[in-house]
Amino acid sequence: MRIVFASLLILLLLATLDTTLTGVVAPALVAELGGGEQVELVVVAYAAASTVTLPLWGRAGDLLGHKRVLLTALALFEIGSAACAAAQDMPQLVAARAVQGVGAGGLMVGVVTVLAAMLPPRERPRYQGYVTAVTAVAMIGGPLAGGLLTDALSWRWAYLINLPLGAVAFVTLVLLVRLPPRVREGRARRLTDYLAVLPPRLLAVRNFALAAILAPLQGAVMLSSVTYLPLHLQAGGDSAAASGVLLLPLLAGTVVASFLSGRVIGATGRYRPVLVTGTALIAAGTAGIALTGAGWAVLAVLGLGAGMLMQLVTLVAQNSVPAEDVGVASGAGPFLRQLGGVAGVAMTGALYEPGSLHLAFAALTVIAVAAVVVAALVVEIPLRVTAG
């Protein structure tokens, strides 16, 4: 189990690293390939492809098998990475990044769904701290890793590094992962589910519907926070590096709360108190920033709330649906969280005034309070003790 879990974390690390490293390697690749006016497409192609395909990969796993779909996504990611490293001009690199992004979407969902198939919901929270820690480290370490590889070797190695690590993970998953047989549905129902990425019947499930509302609210608050807090700190005279250091309480709170909340849920089997507490802490953090600014204490409070919710919303969705729908439950949350994040960033950008966080974070506090209300409506359903 440890070897398999480590391999899954490597895949999550690679998919997340490639979200953030391109910015730092951009000058080097533009110097070699040209097309500086298209460099933003290198980022957008990956982000758009990975986000749009999240629910598709999740549903494909339910219908075709989670291990098979994860391996397919990994193969696409590897092909895209190799094509990125071999690109001879900017259009080729953009196209390769789109292929890589499609594979990355499958990795992000596939890691979660394979873990869900291997572990019962009662045991999953014990592992969520590691998943959150890897995600956080990748988001912070992506630019650093890309910069080191570019300086020491070439920008192409920012993509080539995926090939040996992905190959090791591929072999490990083929040889060691054994998942329970898929639940086969009736022919008519399967046809309906092929046509509908998000089966309408799931929206009638109370906790799934509430998780589907909570995910974009969470995304709007957190993506807006990590986008505009560094901008605000730099507008106040801090360097990019200094603004990153000042956000360490947010990162530390996220990682610590994820580890601790996972162990509490695993030990007690109760997730609703953690869900409500997490949303309340996020609301308190955004309100504190709106009133007093981005101090270490309020950033830590915001991070604690974020850590409690990072994987918990997905767990609530997974535990509310039958085993054959775990894939779509796993894919819907990240997809909706990303959509909410995009909308939240647009809203915050319209309200943000350089040098002042008051108005923007007052609006985010309203969204966070709405999330508290939604979380309070979630019904405590005992976590299943069987995998799937």
Phi, psi and omega in degrees: 000321182296319180295317179296315181298319178298321178295319178296320178295324177298317179297317178296320179299314181297314181297322181283321178303318183288351173286329192245344188279341186296326182303320184281335179268355184305313180303320182291318181288327176293321179298328181269319186263339187077196177070040182302331180288348180254004188297328180295335179292336177296323178281314185296320182300317180292312183295316181293316181296318181291322182289312184297327185272354181307305181292332179293315177296319179299315180290323178299322178297319178298322187271329187246347182112129187291322179294314181300317182290321178297317179295323176296316178298319179296319178298317177296318179298318179293317178299315179297321179296316178297319179294323176299314182294332183266358185301139180252350175206173186294318177301321177297319180294319179298315179297318179295323178294326177295316177298315178300320180295321176300315177296322180297321177302319177293326178293316182299318179281319185298321178301316182292318184287324177294318175299320179296324179287333182272331188239140172290155181306328182296332182264340185301321181302333180296336183262347187293332178298320179293319179298315179296318180298316179297317179298315181295316179297320180295319180296321180279321186274349181304306178301321180296314180297315179298319179295317180297316180294321180294316182291320185279325186233277182192158177300334181296333179288345174296335178257325180297330182300337179292332189293307179293321180294317178295324180295318178298315179296321180299310181298318180300315181293320179298318187276327192249339184276124176232110182258153176299152179302145178293147173281121182268130183264169176296155186299316182295319181292322178296319178299317178299319183287333174295325183278338182242114178297319176247096183304128183303332182298333181289333180291344176277352178275118189307304185293326177295316180297319179293322176296324179293335175277320184292323184301310179292329176296316177299315181297319181299316183289313188284318180293322176297320181295310184286345176276314189264339176297313177298321178299319180295317181294322178290326177296334178277003176110354179284149174285169178300319180294318181295322179295326176294319178296320181293341178270001180303323177301325177295314179295314182297317178299321180297311183293313182298313182294325180294316177298311185292316181294325177298319180289323178296314181294319179298324182282322185262336185077006181249128182244340184298316178301322179292320180298313181293317179297318180298314179294323179295320179294323176297316178298319178295320180295314180293322178295319179298319178295318180298325185270322189239351183097181187271069176277163182300321184296312182290328176295322178295319178298315178299319179295321178299316178296318180297319180296323178294326186265347191310308180251352188290323180299320177295320179298318178300316179296315181298318185286348183264354184240160176294164185303326183288352180247012182297325180298312180292327176294324180286325182278329184295318183300304179300323179297311181291326178296320178293318178298316177298323179297317179297315179296320180295319179297320179297316179295315181296322178298324179289332184262342186289132175244123181310128180092353181219130178257358191302304186292315182298315183280342170295318177295319178295328177295321177300316178296319180295322177294321175300322177296323177299317180297315180297317180298323180293338180276348179294136179266136179287109176254125182308133179294132180295148180254010175244150182290159178106000000 
